[in-house]
Amino acid sequence: MDRKAARRSGAPAAKEPEARTPEHEWLAAVLFLAIPLVAVIGALLVTHMFTERYTLLALVGFCLLVPMVAAEYFGRRGAAAIVMLAVTLGGMVVRSVDYPVADNPLESEPLLRDALTQGPVVIGDGLLYLQMWQYAPEALKSRLIYLTDNAAAVRYAGFDSIDESLRSLRPWAALNVMEYRDFARGGREFMEYQNSGRPGWLLSRVVADGATVEINKTAPFRQLLRVRLRD
């Protein structure tokens, strides 16, 4: 008996089963959530380089899984959708209120600021170098130095993308980016500032070249080193 006939006869119409989420869509959502784990594991164990954008695919998986799970366990009841909307908007409001006012990142690097007042400083982390150069006063920009060496970067850090990228920016910005072979003359002494959690390749290279390294000052996740190259 079809639904029209059921209405004419007064018999209750059979409830149509709700469409279920196909299994391949569940698999796609789970994979989106899991794929960034490879980037995190690789960053921790191989490259030692990580930025938040590596996990963006997980956001896609989360946005797929949450409504799918809600539909699976709550069906078409409107309460589930209202709760999800309230949680989403509430999180957005809290994040907007708590978001810190933009400030100068150089102000949170007192060791580097003090060292720059004394003279040039080599920064071993390319991302940190670029950020500090962007926000440094014009008078101090030329004192920030980054050294490039693709072979050393691959050998000691596992990748050379940052060195190559900063080198390619030199025609477009007044970056003080120098080749290591041109900078590292025998007996030269310089200050190196590094992120202790992401030191880059420079420290390993100068030690391999026989340099003496002295820790000048330290701060959380930061080290200011005095390096003297072998004669």
C-alpha positions as CSV (number, residue, x, y, z in Angstrom):
1,M,0.0,0.0,0.0
2,D,1.5,3.3,-1.1
3,R,1.3,6.5,1.0
4,K,-1.6,8.0,-1.0
5,A,-3.6,4.8,-0.5
6,A,-2.8,4.8,3.2
7,R,-4.1,8.3,3.6
8,R,-7.3,7.4,1.7
9,S,-7.9,4.4,3.8
10,G,-7.0,6.1,7.1
11,A,-4.2,3.6,7.8
12,P,-1.0,5.1,9.3
13,A,1.7,5.6,6.7
14,A,4.9,3.6,7.1
15,K,7.7,5.8,8.2
16,E,10.5,6.0,5.6
17,P,13.9,5.1,6.9
18,E,16.3,8.0,7.2
19,A,19.2,7.9,4.8
20,R,22.4,6.9,6.5
21,T,25.8,8.4,5.8
22,P,27.7,6.2,3.3
23,E,30.7,4.4,4.7
24,H,33.1,6.0,2.2
25,E,32.2,9.4,3.6
26,W,33.0,8.3,7.1
27,L,36.3,7.0,5.8
28,A,37.1,10.3,4.1
29,A,36.3,12.3,7.3
30,V,38.5,10.0,9.4
31,L,41.4,10.3,6.9
32,F,41.2,14.0,6.8
33,L,41.5,14.0,10.6
34,A,44.4,11.5,10.6
35,I,46.5,12.8,7.7
36,P,48.1,15.7,9.7
37,L,49.4,13.1,12.1
38,V,52.0,12.2,9.5
39,A,53.1,15.9,9.3
40,V,53.3,16.1,13.1
41,I,55.3,12.8,13.4
42,G,57.6,13.9,10.6
43,A,58.2,17.3,12.2
44,L,59.0,15.7,15.6
45,L,61.2,12.9,14.3
46,V,62.7,14.0,11.0
47,T,62.7,17.7,10.1
48,H,62.1,19.2,13.6
49,M,60.1,21.9,11.8
50,F,56.5,22.5,12.5
51,T,53.9,25.2,11.9
52,E,50.2,25.2,12.6
53,R,49.2,25.2,9.0
54,Y,50.5,21.6,8.7
55,T,47.4,20.5,10.6
56,L,44.8,22.4,8.6
57,L,43.5,19.2,7.0
58,A,42.4,18.0,10.4
59,L,40.0,20.9,10.5
60,V,38.2,19.5,7.4
61,G,37.9,16.1,9.1
62,F,36.6,17.7,12.3
63,C,34.0,19.7,10.4
64,L,32.8,16.6,8.6
65,L,32.8,14.3,11.5
66,V,30.9,16.4,14.1
67,P,27.7,16.8,12.0
68,M,27.9,13.2,10.8
69,V,28.2,11.9,14.4
70,A,25.4,14.2,15.5
71,A,23.1,13.0,12.7
72,E,24.0,9.4,13.5
73,Y,23.1,9.6,17.2
74,F,20.4,12.3,17.3
75,G,18.7,11.8,13.9
76,R,16.8,14.8,12.6
77,R,16.0,16.3,16.0
78,G,16.4,20.0,15.9
79,A,18.0,20.2,19.4
80,A,21.3,18.7,18.1
81,A,21.6,21.3,15.4
82,I,20.8,24.1,17.8
83,V,23.4,22.8,20.3
84,M,26.0,22.6,17.6
85,L,25.3,26.1,16.4
86,A,25.5,27.5,20.0
87,V,28.8,25.8,20.7
88,T,30.3,27.0,17.4
89,L,29.1,30.6,17.9
90,G,30.1,30.5,21.6
91,G,33.6,29.4,20.7
92,M,33.9,32.1,18.0
93,V,32.9,34.8,20.5
94,V,35.3,33.6,23.2
95,R,38.2,33.4,20.8
96,S,37.4,36.9,19.4
97,V,37.4,38.4,22.9
98,D,40.5,36.5,24.1
99,Y,42.6,37.1,20.9
100,P,45.6,39.1,22.0
101,V,46.2,42.6,20.6
102,A,48.8,42.5,17.8
103,D,52.2,43.6,19.1
104,N,55.8,43.7,18.1
105,P,57.3,40.1,18.4
106,L,60.7,41.7,18.8
107,E,59.6,43.0,22.2
108,S,59.3,39.5,23.5
109,E,62.9,38.7,22.5
110,P,64.9,40.7,25.1
111,L,68.2,38.7,24.5
112,L,68.1,39.5,20.8
113,R,67.2,43.2,21.4
114,D,70.1,43.6,23.8
115,A,72.5,41.8,21.5
116,L,71.5,43.9,18.5
117,T,72.4,47.1,20.4
118,Q,76.0,45.7,20.6
119,G,76.4,44.6,17.0
120,P,75.4,42.1,14.3
121,V,73.7,38.9,15.3
122,V,73.3,35.7,13.1
123,I,70.0,34.0,13.6
124,G,70.1,30.2,13.0
125,D,66.3,29.8,12.4
126,G,65.1,31.1,9.1
127,L,61.5,31.6,10.2
128,L,62.6,33.4,13.3
129,Y,65.0,35.5,11.3
130,L,62.3,36.6,8.8
131,Q,59.9,37.5,11.6
132,M,62.5,39.5,13.6
133,W,63.6,41.3,10.4
134,Q,60.1,42.3,9.6
135,Y,59.5,43.9,13.0
136,A,62.9,45.3,13.8
137,P,63.5,49.0,13.6
138,E,65.1,50.2,10.4
139,A,68.3,51.0,12.3
140,L,68.7,47.4,13.4
141,K,67.5,45.5,10.3
142,S,71.0,45.4,8.8
143,R,72.4,43.9,12.0
144,L,70.2,40.8,11.6
145,I,72.0,38.1,9.5
146,Y,71.0,34.8,8.1
147,L,73.4,32.4,6.6
148,T,72.5,30.0,3.8
149,D,74.1,26.7,2.8
150,N,71.8,24.2,1.0
151,A,74.2,21.2,1.5
152,A,74.6,21.9,5.2
153,A,70.8,22.5,5.7
154,V,70.0,19.1,4.1
155,R,72.7,17.3,6.0
156,Y,72.0,18.7,9.5
157,A,68.3,19.7,9.3
158,G,66.9,17.5,6.6
159,F,65.6,20.2,4.2
160,D,66.8,23.3,2.5
161,S,63.5,25.0,1.6
162,I,64.0,27.9,4.0
163,D,67.5,28.7,2.9
164,E,66.5,28.6,-0.8
165,S,63.4,30.8,-0.1
166,L,65.3,33.5,1.8
167,R,68.0,33.5,-0.8
168,S,65.4,34.1,-3.5
169,L,64.0,37.1,-1.6
170,R,67.2,39.1,-1.7
171,P,66.3,40.9,-5.0
172,W,63.0,42.1,-3.5
173,A,63.8,43.0,0.1
174,A,66.9,44.3,1.9
175,L,67.5,41.0,3.7
176,N,71.0,40.5,5.1
177,V,71.2,36.9,3.8
178,M,74.7,35.7,3.2
179,E,76.3,32.5,1.9
180,Y,78.0,30.6,4.8
181,R,81.2,30.1,2.7
182,D,81.5,33.9,2.3
183,F,80.8,34.7,5.9
184,A,82.7,31.9,7.7
185,R,86.3,33.2,7.3
186,G,89.0,31.7,9.6
187,G,89.1,33.1,13.1
188,R,85.9,35.1,12.7
189,E,83.8,35.6,15.9
190,F,80.1,36.3,16.0
191,M,77.0,36.1,18.0
192,E,74.3,33.5,17.1
193,Y,70.8,33.6,18.3
194,Q,68.7,30.5,18.0
195,N,65.5,28.8,19.0
196,S,66.6,25.9,21.2
197,G,63.6,23.9,20.1
198,R,64.3,24.5,16.4
199,P,68.0,25.3,16.2
200,G,68.5,24.8,12.4
201,W,71.7,23.6,10.9
202,L,74.2,26.4,11.6
203,L,75.4,25.3,15.1
204,S,76.0,21.7,13.8
205,R,78.0,23.1,10.8
206,V,80.3,25.4,12.8
207,V,81.0,22.7,15.4
208,A,81.8,20.3,12.5
209,D,84.2,23.0,11.2
210,G,86.0,23.1,14.5
211,A,84.6,26.3,15.9
212,T,84.4,26.9,19.7
213,V,80.9,27.8,21.0
214,E,80.1,29.4,24.3
215,I,76.6,29.9,25.6
216,N,76.4,33.7,26.4
217,K,72.8,34.0,27.7
218,T,69.7,31.8,27.8
219,A,65.9,32.4,28.0
220,P,63.0,30.0,27.6
221,F,63.5,28.3,24.2
222,R,66.2,30.8,23.3
223,Q,70.0,30.8,23.3
224,L,72.5,33.5,22.6
225,L,75.8,31.9,21.6
226,R,79.3,33.3,21.0
227,V,80.9,31.5,18.1
228,R,84.6,31.6,17.2
229,L,85.6,29.9,14.0
230,R,88.8,28.0,13.7
231,D,91.7,29.9,12.2
